[in-house]
Amino acid sequence: MREKTVFPWVHFLGLTNYALCIHFLGSLAAFPALRELELPMNDVRDFELVSTSFPHLEILDLSYNQLTNVALVKLGTLPKLKQLNLSGNDLESLPTEMSRPVASERPE
């Protein structure tokens, strides 16, 4: 059974300081048109993303969470991401995978 898209017109979603659970990002499939997602000051540590997750997302704020380097690598699957805020996550370094060049399929 295919999940119904509940909010196909929503482009911005702000969820600051809700103590969201680890797998909450996957439940946002009801918002396929999101271009900006703000999730600061939650308890996001890790999440699951598939290649079709957030196909239009350009701005993502994951500041002041509990992110790990493993979770950060998964953000590379977001095809249109332009701005990423990771402030306050107590990261000592970024994963080496984030510094590798990636072939772009979109024209510049």
N, C-alpha and C positions, 0 to 999 in steps of 0.2 A: 504494500500500500504506500503510495507516494504522499509525502507530507504536503499539506496545502500552504502556499505562501500567504501569510496573513497581512503583512504590511509592505506590499511591493512599491509603494510610493515614498517611503521614509528614506531621506538622504543623510540625516544626522541623528545620532543617538548619544545622549550623555548620561552616564551612570556612575557618578562620583560617590565614593565612600559607601558602598552597599554591602561590603564583605561578601562579594560574590564567590561562589565555589570554583574549584579548579577547572571544571569542564564547562563552564558557563558559555564560553565563546561558541561552542558547537550549537548551543540552543538559539543562537542568533540567526539561524538559517531563515527565519521568518522575515528577515530584513535584507533581501537580496540586492537592493539598490543603494545600500549604505555607501556613502562617500567619506564620512567622518564618524569616527567612533572614539568616544572619550570614556576610559575606564580607570581613571586615577584613584588611588587610595582604596583599593580593594585588596583582596587576598589572592590575586591571581599568581600562581606559581608555574603552572604549565597548562597547555591546552592542546587540543587536536585540531588540525586544519587539513582539509583536503584541497586538491587543486582547484575546486570550484568554490571554495569558501571566499566570500567577499570579493567578487570579481571586479567591483568598481571602487573599492576602498582606497582612498588617497591619503587620508590623515588618520593616524592611530596614536592615541595617547594611553600608554600603559605605565605612566609615572607612578611612583610610590606604591609599587606592588612588591611581590617576592619572586620575581622572575629569575630563572636560571639560564645558563648559557644554552642548554639543550632547547629550551623554549624559544630562545631568540632565533636559532637556526630555522625553526619552522616558519618564521615570518617571511622567509625568502620565497614562499609559495604565493605571496600576495602580489599579483601581476601589476597593479597600478599604484602601489604604495610609493608616496613621495615624501611624506613627513612622518617621522617616528619619534615619539618622546619616551625615553627610558629613564628619565631623571629619578633619583631616589630608590633605585633597585639594588643598591649595594653590590653592584657588579664590579669585580676587580679587573676584568678585561672583557673584550668582546671576542666571540668565537672566531677562529681563523677563517671559517667558512664565510663569514660576513665580509671579508676583505677580498675575496676572489672575484674577478670580473665575471659577469654573467652576460651571455649573448642576449641581446634585446630583440624581440620579435616585432616591436612597434617602431615605426619610423620616427626619427628624431627631427 
